[in-house]
Amino acid sequence: MSQNLDSLTVAAVLSRWPFAEQHLADTGHADIADKPEARLGELLDAGQLEILGNFINVMEEFLGTSEDKVAEVTVIGGRAKDGGDEPVRELTVRVGDVVCIVGPTGSGKSRLLADIEWVARGDTPTGRHILINGEVPGDKWRFSSEHKLVAQLSQNMNFVMDLSVEEFLNLHAESRQAGDPEEKIKRIWNWANELAGEPFALDTPVTSLSGGQSRALMIADTAVLSASPVVLIDEIENAGIDRQQALDILIREEKIVLMATHDPILALMGDKRVIINNGGMQKVIEPSELERANLVELRAIDARLMGLRNRLRMGERLDEI
């Protein structure tokens, strides 16, 4: 690390690792921030560079922002509820993928998602194995709170903190040592308002947000600030938010999106859908051109229903629809 730092300018270091500025100040080098064009090798000796490099390594591990990026996750098939091999023997999902998990109640959707979250090694009831980037993952993905593979967005969002939206986002950004926190907070807030369709201010108490507003805020927050590469969304169709835009935001931020859903629109919006039954992955379906064409019609129907819902909310009558 110190060799790489030696050739970097102060501006480059503080832009990539904003938490380094406080460390430099704490070690008696506060004036370095006033020399953005200077190279660190001109300002610090080898020992000081090594100390800074070690600090950056520790912080990246803690924050989950090291270069150990997750590009793909693979599920190696295990066994179904009857003890037989599940038909799908291997499922790989990559950054930018939207995968829908569909099946009857009690079919095993939650078990599949739990296996991915736990980074199973054949030690769950299904006997599945999870690979990260094609390899058996290290223990940090199972036991380190800083390397959570999955960020969950549950159906019910309840805040208990006495904070405003801005204070909540500031707290999260600070805990993640995020660079340019003001820009990220503004982006999260703007996206959340677009998703919810029911605007709220930055000084709105989080405890007064509606269910849809809370869900929208957490989706935007997860997209921008969460280090987890996989986002699990439970029944986004019941969130009262713009579903397509929510997916677009998560994909834009290089997330792998897994959705357990019964919504035909969401099922057809995904890149693929995994059919679960009898506790096992039965098959993987990629939407056909005809299904995509049907999606256009389903969206038109959904938009009409949303319009009727909004009219009711505004106190209008529906004598004519």
C-alpha positions in Angstrom: 0.0 0.0 0.0 2.7 2.5 0.9 4.4 2.1 -2.5 1.1 3.0 -4.2 0.5 5.9 -1.8 3.9 7.3 -2.5 3.0 8.3 -6.1 -0.5 9.6 -5.4 -1.4 13.3 -4.9 -3.0 14.4 -1.7 -6.2 15.3 -3.6 -6.3 11.8 -5.0 -5.9 10.1 -1.6 -8.5 12.3 0.1 -10.9 11.8 -2.7 -10.6 8.0 -2.6 -10.3 7.6 1.1 -11.9 10.7 2.8 -11.4 9.2 6.3 -7.6 9.6 5.7 -7.8 13.3 6.4 -8.8 12.8 10.0 -6.0 10.2 10.5 -3.4 12.6 9.0 -4.6 15.3 11.4 -4.5 13.0 14.4 -0.9 12.0 13.5 0.3 15.6 13.3 -0.1 16.1 9.5 -3.2 18.3 9.3 -1.4 20.7 7.0 -1.1 18.1 4.2 -4.7 18.7 3.2 -3.6 22.3 2.2 -1.3 20.8 -0.5 -3.7 19.0 -2.8 -1.3 18.8 -5.8 1.7 17.5 -3.8 2.5 13.8 -3.9 2.4 12.0 -0.6 6.0 10.7 -1.1 7.2 14.3 -1.0 5.4 14.9 2.4 5.7 11.7 4.3 8.6 9.3 4.9 8.4 5.6 4.3 7.4 4.8 7.9 4.6 7.4 7.9 3.4 6.1 4.5 3.3 2.5 5.9 1.3 3.6 8.9 -1.2 5.5 6.7 -1.4 2.5 4.3 -2.1 0.1 7.2 -4.8 2.5 8.5 -6.5 2.6 5.1 -6.4 -1.2 4.9 -8.1 -1.6 8.3 -10.7 1.0 7.4 -11.6 -0.6 4.1 -12.0 -3.9 5.8 -14.2 -2.3 8.4 -16.3 -0.4 5.9 -16.5 -3.3 3.3 -15.1 -1.0 0.6 -11.9 -2.9 -0.3 -11.1 -4.0 -3.8 -12.5 -7.4 -3.0 -15.6 -6.8 -5.2 -18.3 -9.3 -5.9 -19.0 -9.6 -9.6 -21.2 -12.8 -9.4 -22.8 -15.2 -6.9 -23.4 -18.9 -7.8 -25.8 -21.3 -6.1 -24.7 -24.9 -6.4 -27.9 -27.0 -6.2 -28.6 -29.2 -3.2 -31.6 -31.3 -2.4 -35.4 -30.8 -2.4 -37.7 -31.6 0.4 -38.1 -35.2 -0.7 -34.4 -35.7 -0.5 -33.8 -35.9 -4.2 -31.5 -33.6 -6.1 -33.1 -30.3 -7.0 -33.3 -30.0 -10.8 -31.3 -26.8 -11.2 -27.8 -27.8 -10.4 -26.2 -24.3 -10.8 -27.5 -20.8 -10.8 -25.2 -17.8 -11.4 -26.4 -14.2 -10.9 -24.2 -11.2 -11.8 -23.9 -7.5 -11.0 -26.8 -5.8 -12.8 -29.0 -8.9 -12.8 -32.6 -8.8 -11.6 -33.7 -12.3 -10.6 -37.2 -13.0 -9.5 -37.9 -16.0 -7.1 -41.4 -17.3 -7.7 -43.4 -20.2 -6.3 -46.3 -21.2 -4.1 -46.4 -20.3 -0.4 -44.2 -22.7 1.5 -42.4 -23.8 -1.6 -38.9 -22.8 -0.4 -38.4 -19.3 -1.7 -37.3 -18.0 1.7 -34.9 -21.0 2.2 -33.1 -20.2 -1.1 -32.7 -16.5 -0.1 -31.5 -17.6 3.4 -28.9 -19.9 1.9 -27.5 -17.0 -0.2 -27.5 -14.7 2.8 -25.7 -17.3 5.0 -23.3 -18.1 2.2 -24.1 -21.8 2.6 -21.4 -24.5 2.5 -23.6 -27.5 2.4 -24.5 -26.9 6.1 -28.1 -25.9 5.7 -31.2 -28.1 5.3 -30.9 -27.9 1.5 -27.2 -28.9 1.3 -26.6 -26.0 -1.2 -23.2 -24.3 -1.7 -22.7 -20.6 -2.4 -19.7 -19.4 -4.5 -18.5 -15.8 -4.8 -16.8 -15.0 -8.1 -16.6 -18.7 -8.8 -14.7 -19.5 -5.6 -15.5 -20.9 -2.1 -15.8 -17.6 -0.1 -13.8 -16.9 3.0 -15.2 -16.8 6.5 -15.5 -13.0 6.4 -18.6 -13.3 4.3 -20.3 -15.3 7.0 -19.0 -13.9 10.2 -17.9 -10.3 9.6 -20.5 -7.6 10.0 -18.6 -5.5 7.6 -18.9 -8.0 4.8 -22.6 -8.8 4.6 -23.3 -10.3 1.2 -27.0 -9.4 1.4 -28.8 -6.2 2.3 -32.5 -7.0 3.0 -35.4 -4.7 2.4 -38.3 -6.3 4.2 -42.0 -5.6 3.6 -42.4 -3.7 6.8 -40.2 -0.7 7.6 -40.6 0.9 11.0 -38.3 3.6 12.3 -37.9 4.1 16.1 -35.2 6.8 16.1 -36.1 10.3 16.9 -34.3 11.7 13.9 -35.1 13.7 10.8 -34.5 12.2 7.4 -31.4 14.3 6.9 -30.0 13.4 10.4 -30.7 9.7 9.7 -28.9 9.9 6.3 -26.0 11.9 7.8 -25.6 9.3 10.5 -25.4 6.5 8.0 -23.1 8.4 5.7 -20.8 9.1 8.6 -20.7 5.5 9.7 -19.8 4.5 6.2 -17.2 7.3 6.0 -18.7 8.2 2.6 -17.0 10.7 0.4 -19.0 13.8 -0.5 -21.8 12.9 2.0 -23.8 16.0 1.1 -24.1 14.9 -2.5 -25.0 11.4 -1.6 -27.7 12.5 0.9 -29.2 14.8 -1.6 -29.2 12.0 -4.2 -30.9 9.6 -1.8 -33.5 12.1 -0.8 -34.3 13.0 -4.5 -34.5 9.4 -5.5 -36.7 8.5 -2.5 -39.2 11.2 -3.4 -39.3 10.1 -7.0 -39.9 6.5 -5.9 -42.6 7.2 -3.4 -44.5 9.8 -5.4 -45.5 11.4 -2.1 -42.9 14.1 -1.4 -41.3 14.6 2.0 -38.8 17.1 3.2 -35.3 16.5 4.6 -36.5 17.8 8.0 -39.4 15.3 8.1 -39.1 13.0 11.2 -38.4 9.4 10.0 -41.1 8.2 12.4 -43.7 10.1 10.5 -42.9 8.7 7.1 -45.6 6.5 5.5 -44.9 2.9 4.6 -44.3 3.8 1.0 -42.0 6.7 1.9 -40.0 4.6 4.3 -39.6 1.8 1.7 -38.5 4.4 -0.9 -36.0 6.0 1.5 -34.4 2.6 2.4 -34.2 1.5 -1.3 -32.4 4.7 -2.2 -30.2 4.5 0.9 -29.3 0.9 0.2 -28.4 1.7 -3.4 -26.1 4.6 -2.5 -24.6 3.7 0.9 -24.8 0.0 1.4 -21.6 -2.0 0.7 -23.6 -5.3 0.3 -23.5 -6.4 -3.3 -26.7 -8.4 -3.2 -30.1 -6.7 -2.4 -33.0 -8.8 -1.4 -36.4 -7.2 -1.8 -39.5 -8.9 -0.3 -42.7 -8.1 -2.1 -41.9 -4.7 -3.5 -45.3 -4.8 -5.2 -46.9 -3.9 -1.9 -44.6 -0.9 -1.2 -46.6 1.7 -3.0 -43.6 2.9 -5.0 -42.4 3.0 -8.6 -41.2 -0.5 -9.1 -39.4 0.0 -12.4 -37.5 3.0 -11.1 -36.5 1.2 -7.9 -34.9 -1.6 -9.9 -33.2 0.9 -12.2 -31.7 2.7 -9.3 -30.3 -0.5 -7.7 -28.9 -1.7 -11.1 -27.3 1.7 -11.7 -25.5 1.3 -8.4 -24.1 -2.1 -9.5 -26.2 -4.3 -7.3 -27.4 -7.9 -7.8 -31.2 -7.8 -7.1 -33.2 -10.8 -5.9 -36.9 -10.5 -5.5 -39.4 -12.9 -4.0 -42.6 -11.9 -5.7 -46.1 -12.9 -6.8 -46.4 -9.9 -9.1 -46.6 -10.9 -12.8 -45.2 -7.5 -13.9 -42.1 -7.8 -11.7 -41.7 -11.4 -12.7 -41.5 -10.4 -16.4 -39.4 -7.4 -15.6 -36.6 -9.6 -14.3 -33.7 -10.9 -16.4 -34.7 -14.4 -15.3 -37.0 -16.0 -12.8 -36.3 -19.0 -10.6 -39.2 -21.4 -10.1 -39.2 -22.9 -6.6 -41.3 -25.9 -5.6 -41.0 -28.8 -3.2 -38.1 -27.0 -1.6 -35.9 -27.0 -4.7 -35.1 -24.9 -7.7 -37.2 -26.5 -10.4 -36.2 -24.4 -13.5 -34.9 -21.0 -14.5 -36.9 -19.1 -17.1 -35.7 -16.2 -19.2 -38.6 -14.0 -20.5 -39.4 -14.6 -24.1 -40.1 -11.9 -26.7 -43.8 -12.7 -26.4 -43.7 -12.3 -22.6 -41.9 -9.0 -23.0 -44.7 -7.9 -25.3 -47.3 -8.9 -22.7 -45.4 -6.9 -20.2 -46.2 -3.7 -22.2 -49.9 -4.5 -21.9 -49.6 -5.4 -18.2 -47.9 -2.1 -17.5 -50.6 -0.2 -19.2 -53.2 -2.0 -17.0 -51.1 -1.3 -13.9 -50.8 2.4 -14.9 -54.5 2.7 -15.2 -55.1 1.1 -11.8 -52.5 3.4 -10.3 -54.4 6.4 -11.8 -57.6 5.2 -10.3 -55.9 4.7 -6.9 -54.5 8.3 -7.1 -58.0 9.7 -7.9 -59.4 7.9 -4.9 -56.6 9.4 -2.7 -57.5 12.9 -4.0 -61.1 12.4 -3.0 -62.5 12.0 -6.5 -65.4 9.8 -7.4 -65.0 6.9 -9.8 -68.5 7.0 -11.3 -66.7 7.0 -14.7 -63.5 5.0 -15.2 
